[in-house]
Amino acid sequence: MKAFYYVYRVGDRAPTIKHATISEAHAEATRLATQHPSSTFEILQCLGITQTFKPSTVWLDGYSPSNSF
């Protein structure tokens, strides 16, 4: 999998659009900064992804479904 880039407007919600190259991300950050001159935009590179396929639950205070009924 190749690295990709996000453009993040500082203080806003998490970015969702992936850019394939740093040049595309830079062009988008520049475009957005022109439209929103008082905002700061960061170019973020995703270097890795972590995922789990087996969920697990940690029960608090000794609770578990087997002893709750």
Order of alpha helices (4+ residues) and beta strands (2+ residues): beta-alpha-beta
